[in-house]
Amino acid sequence: MICRRQVVDIQEQMDTFNQLNVRIVVIGNGFPNFIEGFRNDTGYTGDLYTDPSLKSYQLLNFKNSVSSLLGFKTIKSAVHALSTGYLQKGIQGDALQQGGVVVIDSAGVPVYFYANSEAGDHAPLNDIIQACS
Amino acid sequence: MKIEKKIIQELGQLTVLDNNNNATPLASLWEKQKTVLIFVRHFG
């Protein structure tokens, strides 16, 4: 439920990102055949890929542990996701793997980086937009 | 949080899959414009 909510929030700002000439790419880690289902559920219209090998996640040092699953932010965003109708369905991918956001300019220079500390912790949308402005 | 450009160069060498199982080098995603990569936990 939690990661879907993040993508829906991003989708709502798609016009803003288009105006800034910024490309949005969502990367998951489930099987490729789950990509379309995720697109249908979220209404997300941008680029969507998957890395079942988790190599990119590991390189960026995103957390992968049981302790990262539950914490205050998890509960807080679960309540938010539930109250806005985003129930988690079956998990496709590594349930313990956390994600994050990296903004990269066309010269390959990272201008923003955020590693989620636990399930439900996400990069603030305003920070992402600011990094794109 | 900061991340080194060197890590991004390594990241660019890795590939991701689309819904048809075709591999795309990550570097190709940001070579034309600034790009936001959002790594989600899973497709749940």
Backbone of each chain as nested JSON, in Angstrom:
{
  "chains": [
    {"id": "A", "residues": [
      {"number": 1, "name": "MET", "atoms": {"N": [0.834, -1.208, 0.0], "CA": [0.0, 0.0, 0.0], "C": [0.861, 1.247, 0.0]}},
      {"number": 2, "name": "ILE", "atoms": {"N": [2.04, 1.135, 0.623], "CA": [2.817, 2.334, 0.907], "C": [3.552, 2.824, -0.339]}},
      {"number": 3, "name": "CYS", "atoms": {"N": [4.157, 1.879, -1.061], "CA": [4.916, 2.334, -2.214], "C": [3.995, 2.806, -3.333]}},
      {"number": 4, "name": "ARG", "atoms": {"N": [2.799, 2.223, -3.418], "CA": [1.847, 2.698, -4.416], "C": [1.485, 4.145, -4.183]}},
      {"number": 5, "name": "ARG", "atoms": {"N": [1.264, 4.489, -2.922], "CA": [0.872, 5.857, -2.576], "C": [1.933, 6.858, -3.062]}},
      {"number": 6, "name": "GLN", "atoms": {"N": [3.208, 6.504, -2.89], "CA": [4.293, 7.386, -3.322], "C": [4.21, 7.639, -4.832]}},
      {"number": 7, "name": "VAL", "atoms": {"N": [3.933, 6.579, -5.58], "CA": [3.885, 6.707, -7.04], "C": [2.665, 7.52, -7.474]}},
      {"number": 8, "name": "VAL", "atoms": {"N": [1.55, 7.346, -6.765], "CA": [0.361, 8.143, -7.071], "C": [0.65, 9.624, -6.807]}},
      {"number": 9, "name": "ASP", "atoms": {"N": [1.362, 9.908, -5.713], "CA": [1.728, 11.295, -5.396], "C": [2.604, 11.887, -6.498]}},
      {"number": 10, "name": "ILE", "atoms": {"N": [3.545, 11.092, -6.995], "CA": [4.427, 11.533, -8.085], "C": [3.596, 11.804, -9.342]}},
      {"number": 11, "name": "GLN", "atoms": {"N": [2.665, 10.881, -9.629], "CA": [1.827, 11.009, -10.826], "C": [1.055, 12.331, -10.821]}},
      {"number": 12, "name": "GLU", "atoms": {"N": [0.59, 12.728, -9.621], "CA": [-0.18, 13.973, -9.506], "C": [0.657, 15.199, -9.87]}},
      {"number": 13, "name": "GLN", "atoms": {"N": [1.985, 15.061, -9.774], "CA": [2.885, 16.183, -10.092], "C": [3.514, 16.039, -11.477]}},
      {"number": 14, "name": "MET", "atoms": {"N": [3.003, 15.104, -12.299], "CA": [3.648, 14.819, -13.585], "C": [3.725, 16.053, -14.483]}},
      {"number": 15, "name": "ASP", "atoms": {"N": [2.688, 16.905, -14.47], "CA": [2.716, 18.127, -15.282], "C": [3.878, 19.027, -14.871]}},
      {"number": 16, "name": "THR", "atoms": {"N": [4.086, 19.112, -13.561], "CA": [5.191, 19.93, -13.041], "C": [6.517, 19.414, -13.56]}},
      {"number": 17, "name": "PHE", "atoms": {"N": [6.714, 18.09, -13.487], "CA": [7.977, 17.505, -13.958], "C": [8.132, 17.678, -15.468]}},
      {"number": 18, "name": "ASN", "atoms": {"N": [7.034, 17.553, -16.214], "CA": [7.095, 17.75, -17.668], "C": [7.521, 19.181, -18.001]}},
      {"number": 19, "name": "GLN", "atoms": {"N": [6.952, 20.142, -17.261], "CA": [7.3, 21.552, -17.508], "C": [8.769, 21.824, -17.213]}},
      {"number": 20, "name": "LEU", "atoms": {"N": [9.322, 21.096, -16.256], "CA": [10.734, 21.257, -15.886], "C": [11.652, 20.447, -16.808]}},
      {"number": 21, "name": "ASN", "atoms": {"N": [11.048, 19.739, -17.792], "CA": [11.8, 18.868, -18.708], "C": [12.581, 17.8, -17.947]}},
      {"number": 22, "name": "VAL", "atoms": {"N": [11.918, 17.23, -16.952], "CA": [12.536, 16.183, -16.138], "C": [11.822, 14.861, -16.419]}},
      {"number": 23, "name": "ARG", "atoms": {"N": [12.603, 13.81, -16.618], "CA": [12.041, 12.477, -16.866], "C": [11.853, 11.755, -15.527]}},
      {"number": 24, "name": "ILE", "atoms": {"N": [10.701, 11.122, -15.384], "CA": [10.419, 10.353, -14.175], "C": [10.509, 8.863, -14.51]}},
      {"number": 25, "name": "VAL", "atoms": {"N": [11.3, 8.134, -13.736], "CA": [11.449, 6.695, -13.953], "C": [11.214, 5.98, -12.619]}},
      {"number": 26, "name": "VAL", "atoms": {"N": [10.258, 5.068, -12.606], "CA": [10.021, 4.252, -11.408], "C": [10.642, 2.88, -11.64]}},
      {"number": 27, "name": "ILE", "atoms": {"N": [11.42, 2.412, -10.671], "CA": [12.068, 1.105, -10.763], "C": [11.623, 0.247, -9.588]}},
      {"number": 28, "name": "GLY", "atoms": {"N": [11.1, -0.933, -9.894], "CA": [10.712, -1.878, -8.858], "C": [11.683, -3.042, -8.841]}},
      {"number": 29, "name": "ASN", "atoms": {"N": [11.34, -4.109, -8.127], "CA": [12.241, -5.271, -8.124], "C": [11.498, -6.6, -8.232]}},
      {"number": 30, "name": "GLY", "atoms": {"N": [10.233, -6.535, -8.712], "CA": [9.481, -7.769, -8.93], "C": [9.736, -8.313, -10.326]}},
      {"number": 31, "name": "PHE", "atoms": {"N": [8.974, -9.307, -10.728], "CA": [9.11, -9.862, -12.071], "C": [8.556, -8.867, -13.105]}},
      {"number": 32, "name": "PRO", "atoms": {"N": [9.132, -8.849, -14.32], "CA": [8.684, -7.89, -15.344], "C": [7.192, -7.984, -15.663]}},
      {"number": 33, "name": "ASN", "atoms": {"N": [6.603, -9.179, -15.518], "CA": [5.195, -9.316, -15.885], "C": [4.24, -8.668, -14.879]}},
      {"number": 34, "name": "PHE", "atoms": {"N": [4.779, -8.125, -13.776], "CA": [3.923, -7.42, -12.831], "C": [3.897, -5.916, -13.094]}},
      {"number": 35, "name": "ILE", "atoms": {"N": [4.707, -5.474, -14.071], "CA": [4.822, -4.039, -14.334], "C": [3.485, -3.437, -14.753]}},
      {"number": 36, "name": "GLU", "atoms": {"N": [2.772, -4.093, -15.673], "CA": [1.518, -3.516, -16.167], "C": [0.455, -3.435, -15.074]}},
      {"number": 37, "name": "GLY", "atoms": {"N": [0.424, -4.444, -14.204], "CA": [-0.534, -4.429, -13.096], "C": [-0.294, -3.245, -12.171]}},
      {"number": 38, "name": "PHE", "atoms": {"N": [0.986, -2.984, -11.931], "CA": [1.362, -1.85, -11.08], "C": [0.932, -0.541, -11.741]}},
      {"number": 39, "name": "ARG", "atoms": {"N": [1.1, -0.469, -13.062], "CA": [0.709, 0.73, -13.804], "C": [-0.8, 0.944, -13.717]}},
      {"number": 40, "name": "ASN", "atoms": {"N": [-1.56, -0.138, -13.885], "CA": [-3.023, -0.035, -13.825], "C": [-3.486, 0.399, -12.438]}},
      {"number": 41, "name": "ASP", "atoms": {"N": [-2.852, -0.166, -11.408], "CA": [-3.282, 0.123, -10.037], "C": [-2.977, 1.554, -9.616]}},
      {"number": 42, "name": "THR", "atoms": {"N": [-1.881, 2.107, -10.118], "CA": [-1.468, 3.434, -9.67], "C": [-1.884, 4.539, -10.627]}},
      {"number": 43, "name": "GLY", "atoms": {"N": [-2.179, 4.178, -11.884], "CA": [-2.477, 5.201, -12.878], "C": [-1.224, 5.92, -13.347]}},
      {"number": 44, "name": "TYR", "atoms": {"N": [-0.069, 5.371, -12.989], "CA": [1.207, 5.986, -13.34], "C": [1.465, 5.882, -14.833]}},
      {"number": 45, "name": "THR", "atoms": {"N": [1.833, 7.022, -15.481], "CA": [1.996, 7.045, -16.931], "C": [3.45, 7.155, -17.387]}},
      {"number": 46, "name": "GLY", "atoms": {"N": [4.375, 7.294, -16.428], "CA": [5.786, 7.475, -16.786], "C": [6.501, 6.156, -17.037]}},
      {"number": 47, "name": "ASP", "atoms": {"N": [7.823, 6.246, -17.178], "CA": [8.633, 5.048, -17.426], "C": [8.638, 4.134, -16.208]}},
      {"number": 48, "name": "LEU", "atoms": {"N": [8.589, 2.833, -16.48], "CA": [8.509, 1.849, -15.4], "C": [9.38, 0.648, -15.746]}},
      {"number": 49, "name": "TYR", "atoms": {"N": [10.341, 0.348, -14.873], "CA": [11.261, -0.771, -15.092], "C": [11.372, -1.585, -13.814]}},
      {"number": 50, "name": "THR", "atoms": {"N": [12.078, -2.701, -13.917], "CA": [12.313, -3.506, -12.726], "C": [13.741, -4.042, -12.708]}},
      {"number": 51, "name": "ASP", "atoms": {"N": [14.262, -4.235, -11.512], "CA": [15.593, -4.81, -11.327], "C": [15.49, -5.975, -10.338]}},
      {"number": 52, "name": "PRO", "atoms": {"N": [15.035, -7.156, -10.832], "CA": [14.88, -8.299, -9.917], "C": [16.212, -8.746, -9.314]}},
      {"number": 53, "name": "SER", "atoms": {"N": [17.336, -8.371, -9.94], "CA": [18.651, -8.759, -9.409], "C": [18.994, -7.969, -8.139]}},
      {"number": 54, "name": "LEU", "atoms": {"N": [18.316, -6.838, -7.937], "CA": [18.557, -5.916, -6.819], "C": [19.935, -5.27, -6.852]}},
      {"number": 55, "name": "LYS", "atoms": {"N": [20.678, -5.441, -7.954], "CA": [22.046, -4.891, -8.008], "C": [22.064, -3.371, -7.858]}},
      {"number": 56, "name": "SER", "atoms": {"N": [21.097, -2.709, -8.502], "CA": [21.072, -1.24, -8.405], "C": [20.758, -0.811, -6.973]}},
      {"number": 57, "name": "TYR", "atoms": {"N": [19.853, -1.522, -6.321], "CA": [19.499, -1.211, -4.928], "C": [20.73, -1.372, -4.029]}},
      {"number": 58, "name": "GLN", "atoms": {"N": [21.479, -2.47, -4.28], "CA": [22.656, -2.74, -3.447], "C": [23.739, -1.691, -3.664]}},
      {"number": 59, "name": "LEU", "atoms": {"N": [23.925, -1.306, -4.94], "CA": [24.944, -0.299, -5.25], "C": [24.628, 1.025, -4.555]}},
      {"number": 60, "name": "LEU", "atoms": {"N": [23.355, 1.369, -4.493], "CA": [22.947, 2.622, -3.857], "C": [22.831, 2.473, -2.342]}},
      {"number": 61, "name": "ASN", "atoms": {"N": [23.122, 1.25, -1.882], "CA": [23.171, 0.981, -0.438], "C": [21.818, 1.161, 0.248]}},
      {"number": 62, "name": "PHE", "atoms": {"N": [20.742, 0.82, -0.476], "CA": [19.419, 0.851, 0.153], "C": [19.305, -0.329, 1.124]}},
      {"number": 63, "name": "LYS", "atoms": {"N": [18.638, -0.08, 2.217], "CA": [18.548, -1.094, 3.285], "C": [17.774, -2.336, 2.854]}},
      {"number": 64, "name": "ASN", "atoms": {"N": [18.19, -3.471, 3.391], "CA": [17.469, -4.72, 3.163], "C": [17.531, -5.529, 4.455]}},
      {"number": 65, "name": "SER", "atoms": {"N": [16.592, -5.252, 5.362], "CA": [16.604, -5.953, 6.642], "C": [15.226, -5.926, 7.278]}},
      {"number": 66, "name": "VAL", "atoms": {"N": [15.004, -6.847, 8.198], "CA": [13.722, -6.917, 8.898], "C": [13.515, -5.653, 9.733]}},
      {"number": 67, "name": "SER", "atoms": {"N": [14.599, -5.136, 10.316], "CA": [14.462, -3.979, 11.213], "C": [13.985, -2.731, 10.466]}},
      {"number": 68, "name": "SER", "atoms": {"N": [14.157, -2.727, 9.136], "CA": [13.726, -1.545, 8.389], "C": [12.24, -1.602, 8.038]}},
      {"number": 69, "name": "LEU", "atoms": {"N": [11.584, -2.712, 8.384], "CA": [10.179, -2.868, 7.994], "C": [9.206, -2.094, 8.862]}},
      {"number": 70, "name": "LEU", "atoms": {"N": [9.454, -2.065, 10.149], "CA": [8.479, -1.445, 11.044], "C": [9.086, -0.337, 11.877]}},
      {"number": 71, "name": "GLY", "atoms": {"N": [8.421, 0.759, 11.874], "CA": [8.844, 1.883, 12.694], "C": [7.725, 2.884, 12.689]}},
      {"number": 72, "name": "PHE", "atoms": {"N": [7.926, 4.017, 13.352], "CA": [6.865, 5.013, 13.462], "C": [6.378, 5.49, 12.095]}},
      {"number": 73, "name": "LYS", "atoms": {"N": [7.343, 5.766, 11.195], "CA": [6.959, 6.281, 9.882], "C": [6.143, 5.253, 9.101]}},
      {"number": 74, "name": "THR", "atoms": {"N": [6.464, 3.96, 9.324], "CA": [5.712, 2.899, 8.649], "C": [4.251, 2.977, 9.039]}},
      {"number": 75, "name": "ILE", "atoms": {"N": [4.024, 3.093, 10.346], "CA": [2.657, 3.115, 10.853], "C": [1.93, 4.366, 10.363]}},
      {"number": 76, "name": "LYS", "atoms": {"N": [2.651, 5.505, 10.426], "CA": [2.061, 6.77, 10.011], "C": [1.651, 6.714, 8.534]}},
      {"number": 77, "name": "SER", "atoms": {"N": [2.539, 6.2, 7.677], "CA": [2.17, 6.2, 6.258], "C": [1.205, 5.082, 5.922]}},
      {"number": 78, "name": "ALA", "atoms": {"N": [1.177, 4.023, 6.73], "CA": [0.176, 2.982, 6.502], "C": [-1.213, 3.56, 6.748]}},
      {"number": 79, "name": "VAL", "atoms": {"N": [-1.324, 4.37, 7.792], "CA": [-2.605, 5.009, 8.095], "C": [-2.993, 5.933, 6.951]}},
      {"number": 80, "name": "HIS", "atoms": {"N": [-2.038, 6.696, 6.45], "CA": [-2.295, 7.615, 5.336], "C": [-2.717, 6.832, 4.088]}},
      {"number": 81, "name": "ALA", "atoms": {"N": [-1.987, 5.74, 3.8], "CA": [-2.275, 4.952, 2.602], "C": [-3.646, 4.293, 2.713]}},
      {"number": 82, "name": "LEU", "atoms": {"N": [-3.945, 3.762, 3.903], "CA": [-5.248, 3.117, 4.122], "C": [-6.374, 4.132, 3.966]}},
      {"number": 83, "name": "SER", "atoms": {"N": [-6.173, 5.317, 4.554], "CA": [-7.235, 6.316, 4.559], "C": [-7.465, 6.88, 3.162]}},
      {"number": 84, "name": "THR", "atoms": {"N": [-6.482, 6.718, 2.272], "CA": [-6.668, 7.213, 0.913], "C": [-6.902, 6.064, -0.067]}},
      {"number": 85, "name": "GLY", "atoms": {"N": [-7.118, 4.872, 0.477], "CA": [-7.574, 3.761, -0.356], "C": [-6.494, 2.927, -1.014]}},
      {"number": 86, "name": "TYR", "atoms": {"N": [-5.242, 3.058, -0.555], "CA": [-4.178, 2.28, -1.175], "C": [-3.77, 1.095, -0.306]}},
      {"number": 87, "name": "LEU", "atoms": {"N": [-4.52, 0.026, -0.472], "CA": [-4.253, -1.188, 0.286], "C": [-3.169, -1.992, -0.407]}},
      {"number": 88, "name": "GLN", "atoms": {"N": [-2.265, -2.535, 0.393], "CA": [-1.225, -3.384, -0.171], "C": [-1.851, -4.703, -0.596]}},
      {"number": 89, "name": "LYS", "atoms": {"N": [-1.552, -5.104, -1.83], "CA": [-2.011, -6.405, -2.296], "C": [-0.861, -7.381, -2.115]}},
      {"number": 90, "name": "GLY", "atoms": {"N": [-0.815, -8.445, -2.906], "CA": [0.284, -9.391, -2.776], "C": [1.607, -8.704, -3.062]}},
      {"number": 91, "name": "ILE", "atoms": {"N": [2.614, -9.061, -2.322], "CA": [3.922, -8.441, -2.515], "C": [4.639, -9.096, -3.683]}},
      {"number": 92, "name": "GLN", "atoms": {"N": [5.078, -8.28, -4.657], "CA": [5.87, -8.758, -5.784], "C": [7.256, -8.163, -5.662]}},
      {"number": 93, "name": "GLY", "atoms": {"N": [8.219, -8.988, -5.356], "CA": [9.566, -8.486, -5.148], "C": [10.046, -8.856, -3.764]}},
      {"number": 94, "name": "ASP", "atoms": {"N": [11.174, -8.292, -3.364], "CA": [11.774, -8.603, -2.073], "C": [11.113, -7.745, -0.995]}},
      {"number": 95, "name": "ALA", "atoms": {"N": [10.37, -8.385, -0.098], "CA": [9.595, -7.664, 0.909], "C": [10.478, -6.876, 1.882]}},
      {"number": 96, "name": "LEU", "atoms": {"N": [11.722, -7.277, 2.027], "CA": [12.599, -6.592, 2.984], "C": [13.393, -5.451, 2.35]}},
      {"number": 97, "name": "GLN", "atoms": {"N": [13.317, -5.357, 1.024], "CA": [14.136, -4.36, 0.335], "C": [13.512, -2.975, 0.414]}},
      {"number": 98, "name": "GLN", "atoms": {"N": [14.269, -2.016, 0.917], "CA": [13.821, -0.624, 0.922], "C": [14.238, 0.062, -0.375]}},
      {"number": 99, "name": "GLY", "atoms": {"N": [13.648, 1.207, -0.633], "CA": [13.975, 1.954, -1.847], "C": [14.516, 3.332, -1.535]}},
      {"number": 100, "name": "GLY", "atoms": {"N": [14.376, 4.212, -2.511], "CA": [14.865, 5.575, -2.351], "C": [14.764, 6.319, -3.665]}},
      {"number": 101, "name": "VAL", "atoms": {"N": [15.317, 7.52, -3.681], "CA": [15.236, 8.373, -4.87], "C": [16.612, 8.952, -5.178]}},
      {"number": 102, "name": "VAL", "atoms": {"N": [16.972, 8.963, -6.467], "CA": [18.171, 9.685, -6.874], "C": [17.823, 10.515, -8.103]}},
      {"number": 103, "name": "VAL", "atoms": {"N": [18.195, 11.796, -8.056], "CA": [17.998, 12.696, -9.2], "C": [19.355, 12.909, -9.847]}},
      {"number": 104, "name": "ILE", "atoms": {"N": [19.434, 12.631, -11.165], "CA": [20.705, 12.669, -11.889], "C": [20.567, 13.619, -13.073]}},
      {"number": 105, "name": "ASP", "atoms": {"N": [21.523, 14.547, -13.252], "CA": [21.428, 15.431, -14.411], "C": [22.027, 14.742, -15.643]}},
      {"number": 106, "name": "SER", "atoms": {"N": [21.897, 15.398, -16.807], "CA": [22.27, 14.728, -18.062], "C": [23.779, 14.501, -18.18]}},
      {"number": 107, "name": "ALA", "atoms": {"N": [24.562, 15.132, -17.293], "CA": [26.012, 14.891, -17.277], "C": [26.356, 13.728, -16.346]}},
      {"number": 108, "name": "GLY", "atoms": {"N": [25.331, 13.108, -15.773], "CA": [25.564, 11.975, -14.872], "C": [25.937, 12.387, -13.453]}},
      {"number": 109, "name": "VAL", "atoms": {"N": [25.654, 13.643, -13.113], "CA": [25.977, 14.13, -11.766], "C": [24.74, 13.997, -10.868]}},
      {"number": 110, "name": "PRO", "atoms": {"N": [24.885, 13.344, -9.708], "CA": [23.744, 13.236, -8.794], "C": [23.486, 14.577, -8.112]}},
      {"number": 111, "name": "VAL", "atoms": {"N": [22.24, 15.064, -8.204], "CA": [21.913, 16.347, -7.582], "C": [21.022, 16.164, -6.355]}},
      {"number": 112, "name": "TYR", "atoms": {"N": [20.541, 14.942, -6.146], "CA": [19.703, 14.668, -4.968], "C": [19.721, 13.175, -4.703]}},
      {"number": 113, "name": "PHE", "atoms": {"N": [19.785, 12.804, -3.421], "CA": [19.769, 11.387, -3.064], "C": [19.025, 11.201, -1.754]}},
      {"number": 114, "name": "TYR", "atoms": {"N": [18.176, 10.187, -1.705], "CA": [17.433, 9.887, -0.484], "C": [17.244, 8.378, -0.374]}},
      {"number": 115, "name": "ALA", "atoms": {"N": [17.735, 7.788, 0.705], "CA": [17.536, 6.356, 0.961], "C": [16.464, 6.215, 2.03]}},
      {"number": 116, "name": "ASN", "atoms": {"N": [15.406, 5.464, 1.749], "CA": [14.337, 5.274, 2.735], "C": [14.884, 4.561, 3.974]}},
      {"number": 117, "name": "SER", "atoms": {"N": [14.493, 5.072, 5.145], "CA": [15.007, 4.462, 6.375], "C": [14.199, 3.241, 6.783]}},
      {"number": 118, "name": "GLU", "atoms": {"N": [12.93, 3.201, 6.389], "CA": [12.06, 2.09, 6.758], "C": [10.851, 2.115, 5.831]}},
      {"number": 119, "name": "ALA", "atoms": {"N": [10.043, 1.057, 5.88], "CA": [8.839, 1.023, 5.04], "C": [7.978, 2.238, 5.354]}},
      {"number": 120, "name": "GLY", "atoms": {"N": [7.564, 2.954, 4.311], "CA": [6.707, 4.112, 4.514], "C": [7.468, 5.418, 4.598]}},
      {"number": 121, "name": "ASP", "atoms": {"N": [8.802, 5.348, 4.705], "CA": [9.619, 6.556, 4.689], "C": [9.973, 6.861, 3.24]}},
      {"number": 122, "name": "HIS", "atoms": {"N": [9.636, 8.059, 2.778], "CA": [9.906, 8.426, 1.388], "C": [10.549, 9.796, 1.309]}},
      {"number": 123, "name": "ALA", "atoms": {"N": [11.244, 10.035, 0.212], "CA": [11.78, 11.367, -0.044], "C": [10.615, 12.348, -0.122]}},
      {"number": 124, "name": "PRO", "atoms": {"N": [10.694, 13.486, 0.595], "CA": [9.608, 14.472, 0.497], "C": [9.467, 14.967, -0.945]}},
      {"number": 125, "name": "LEU", "atoms": {"N": [8.226, 14.971, -1.452], "CA": [7.972, 15.343, -2.837], "C": [8.489, 16.746, -3.161]}},
      {"number": 126, "name": "ASN", "atoms": {"N": [8.332, 17.664, -2.206], "CA": [8.792, 19.035, -2.425], "C": [10.3, 19.101, -2.615]}},
      {"number": 127, "name": "ASP", "atoms": {"N": [11.036, 18.223, -1.922], "CA": [12.5, 18.184, -2.059], "C": [12.89, 17.7, -3.444]}},
      {"number": 128, "name": "ILE", "atoms": {"N": [12.133, 16.711, -3.965], "CA": [12.408, 16.193, -5.304], "C": [12.169, 17.293, -6.339]}},
      {"number": 129, "name": "ILE", "atoms": {"N": [11.026, 17.986, -6.206], "CA": [10.696, 19.06, -7.149], "C": [11.749, 20.167, -7.101]}},
      {"number": 130, "name": "GLN", "atoms": {"N": [12.188, 20.484, -5.885], "CA": [13.219, 21.519, -5.719], "C": [14.518, 21.116, -6.418]}},
      {"number": 131, "name": "ALA", "atoms": {"N": [14.863, 19.826, -6.311], "CA": [16.088, 19.327, -6.947], "C": [15.988, 19.359, -8.471]}},
      {"number": 132, "name": "CYS", "atoms": {"N": [14.752, 19.433, -8.967], "CA": [14.512, 19.441, -10.41], "C": [14.368, 20.848, -10.969]}},
      {"number": 133, "name": "SER", "atoms": {"N": [14.283, 21.832, -10.089], "CA": [14.004, 23.21, -10.523], "C": [15.273, 23.941, -10.928]}}
    ]},
    {"id": "B", "residues": [
      {"number": 1, "name": "MET", "atoms": {"N": [21.67, 13.532, 2.675], "CA": [22.453, 12.397, 2.192], "C": [23.105, 12.729, 0.855]}},
      {"number": 2, "name": "LYS", "atoms": {"N": [24.304, 12.283, 0.685], "CA": [25.04, 12.544, -0.562], "C": [25.412, 11.211, -1.194]}},
      {"number": 3, "name": "ILE", "atoms": {"N": [25.622, 11.243, -2.485], "CA": [26.124, 10.056, -3.164], "C": [27.148, 10.515, -4.203]}},
      {"number": 4, "name": "GLU", "atoms": {"N": [28.23, 9.744, -4.329], "CA": [29.316, 10.159, -5.217], "C": [28.971, 9.919, -6.684]}},
      {"number": 5, "name": "LYS", "atoms": {"N": [29.553, 10.771, -7.53], "CA": [29.344, 10.633, -8.972], "C": [29.854, 9.271, -9.46]}},
      {"number": 6, "name": "LYS", "atoms": {"N": [30.922, 8.786, -8.807], "CA": [31.51, 7.492, -9.167], "C": [30.466, 6.36, -9.059]}},
      {"number": 7, "name": "ILE", "atoms": {"N": [29.643, 6.431, -8.016], "CA": [28.595, 5.416, -7.823], "C": [27.564, 5.505, -8.958]}},
      {"number": 8, "name": "ILE", "atoms": {"N": [27.262, 6.75, -9.363], "CA": [26.294, 6.938, -10.45], "C": [26.858, 6.382, -11.759]}},
      {"number": 9, "name": "GLN", "atoms": {"N": [28.169, 6.546, -11.959], "CA": [28.794, 5.974, -13.162], "C": [28.659, 4.454, -13.16]}},
      {"number": 10, "name": "GLU", "atoms": {"N": [28.86, 3.85, -11.999], "CA": [28.697, 2.386, -11.887], "C": [27.237, 1.998, -12.098]}},
      {"number": 11, "name": "LEU", "atoms": {"N": [26.346, 2.808, -11.528], "CA": [24.909, 2.551, -11.662], "C": [24.513, 2.545, -13.14]}},
      {"number": 12, "name": "GLY", "atoms": {"N": [25.093, 3.474, -13.896], "CA": [24.772, 3.607, -15.319], "C": [25.103, 2.376, -16.14]}},
      {"number": 13, "name": "GLN", "atoms": {"N": [26.047, 1.578, -15.64], "CA": [26.447, 0.355, -16.35], "C": [25.444, -0.782, -16.131]}},
      {"number": 14, "name": "LEU", "atoms": {"N": [24.658, -0.681, -15.062], "CA": [23.69, -1.742, -14.752], "C": [22.473, -1.625, -15.663]}},
      {"number": 15, "name": "THR", "atoms": {"N": [21.746, -2.722, -15.792], "CA": [20.552, -2.697, -16.631], "C": [19.294, -2.971, -15.81]}},
      {"number": 16, "name": "VAL", "atoms": {"N": [18.171, -2.441, -16.323], "CA": [16.859, -2.746, -15.749], "C": [16.007, -3.36, -16.861]}},
      {"number": 17, "name": "LEU", "atoms": {"N": [14.916, -4.028, -16.467], "CA": [14.065, -4.715, -17.439], "C": [12.743, -3.978, -17.618]}},
      {"number": 18, "name": "ASP", "atoms": {"N": [12.251, -3.973, -18.88], "CA": [10.902, -3.446, -19.088], "C": [9.896, -4.598, -19.047]}},
      {"number": 19, "name": "ASN", "atoms": {"N": [8.613, -4.286, -19.317], "CA": [7.577, -5.317, -19.17], "C": [7.693, -6.435, -20.204]}},
      {"number": 20, "name": "ASN", "atoms": {"N": [8.519, -6.22, -21.247], "CA": [8.757, -7.287, -22.224], "C": [10.066, -8.02, -21.963]}},
      {"number": 21, "name": "ASN", "atoms": {"N": [10.657, -7.76, -20.782], "CA": [11.891, -8.433, -20.385], "C": [13.112, -7.931, -21.167]}},
      {"number": 22, "name": "ASN", "atoms": {"N": [12.997, -6.766, -21.812], "CA": [14.144, -6.194, -22.525], "C": [15.005, -5.403, -21.549]}},
      {"number": 23, "name": "ALA", "atoms": {"N": [16.329, -5.597, -21.66], "CA": [17.253, -4.902, -20.757], "C": [17.587, -3.51, -21.291]}},
      {"number": 24, "name": "THR", "atoms": {"N": [17.551, -2.509, -20.405], "CA": [17.896, -1.126, -20.731], "C": [19.023, -0.676, -19.811]}},
      {"number": 25, "name": "PRO", "atoms": {"N": [20.123, -0.154, -20.377], "CA": [21.183, 0.368, -19.491], "C": [20.658, 1.593, -18.743]}},
      {"number": 26, "name": "LEU", "atoms": {"N": [20.904, 1.65, -17.456], "CA": [20.383, 2.77, -16.666], "C": [20.902, 4.111, -17.171]}},
      {"number": 27, "name": "ALA", "atoms": {"N": [22.158, 4.163, -17.627], "CA": [22.735, 5.44, -18.081], "C": [21.934, 6.04, -19.237]}},
      {"number": 28, "name": "SER", "atoms": {"N": [21.287, 5.172, -20.048], "CA": [20.528, 5.687, -21.193], "C": [19.313, 6.493, -20.737]}},
      {"number": 29, "name": "LEU", "atoms": {"N": [18.89, 6.293, -19.494], "CA": [17.686, 6.975, -19.004], "C": [17.932, 8.45, -18.738]}},
      {"number": 30, "name": "TRP", "atoms": {"N": [19.156, 8.807, -18.341], "CA": [19.398, 10.208, -17.954], "C": [20.319, 10.944, -18.929]}},
      {"number": 31, "name": "GLU", "atoms": {"N": [20.697, 10.325, -20.055], "CA": [21.685, 10.989, -20.921], "C": [21.123, 12.2, -21.666]}},
      {"number": 32, "name": "LYS", "atoms": {"N": [19.793, 12.278, -21.798], "CA": [19.217, 13.396, -22.565], "C": [18.648, 14.517, -21.697]}},
      {"number": 33, "name": "GLN", "atoms": {"N": [18.288, 14.232, -20.466], "CA": [17.681, 15.245, -19.595], "C": [17.828, 14.808, -18.143]}},
      {"number": 34, "name": "LYS", "atoms": {"N": [17.599, 15.761, -17.247], "CA": [17.622, 15.43, -15.82], "C": [16.546, 14.383, -15.556]}},
      {"number": 35, "name": "THR", "atoms": {"N": [16.866, 13.41, -14.717], "CA": [15.971, 12.28, -14.497], "C": [15.825, 11.974, -13.007]}},
      {"number": 36, "name": "VAL", "atoms": {"N": [14.595, 11.701, -12.603], "CA": [14.315, 11.269, -11.231], "C": [14.126, 9.754, -11.254]}},
      {"number": 37, "name": "LEU", "atoms": {"N": [15.006, 9.039, -10.578], "CA": [14.85, 7.58, -10.444], "C": [14.219, 7.297, -9.094]}},
      {"number": 38, "name": "ILE", "atoms": {"N": [13.045, 6.675, -9.119], "CA": [12.348, 6.336, -7.875], "C": [12.391, 4.828, -7.715]}},
      {"number": 39, "name": "PHE", "atoms": {"N": [13.173, 4.36, -6.776], "CA": [13.263, 2.922, -6.497], "C": [12.211, 2.581, -5.461]}},
      {"number": 40, "name": "VAL", "atoms": {"N": [11.217, 1.782, -5.862], "CA": [10.152, 1.422, -4.92], "C": [10.493, 0.088, -4.264]}},
      {"number": 41, "name": "ARG", "atoms": {"N": [9.839, -0.18, -3.16], "CA": [10.145, -1.387, -2.394], "C": [9.787, -2.633, -3.193]}},
      {"number": 42, "name": "HIS", "atoms": {"N": [8.634, -2.619, -3.785], "CA": [8.178, -3.773, -4.56], "C": [6.934, -3.343, -5.309]}},
      {"number": 43, "name": "PHE", "atoms": {"N": [6.406, -4.225, -6.112], "CA": [5.197, -3.873, -6.872], "C": [3.92, -4.244, -6.116]}},
      {"number": 44, "name": "GLY", "atoms": {"N": [3.99, -4.39, -4.797], "CA": [2.827, -4.811, -3.994], "C": [1.757, -3.745, -3.977]}}
    ]}
  ]
}
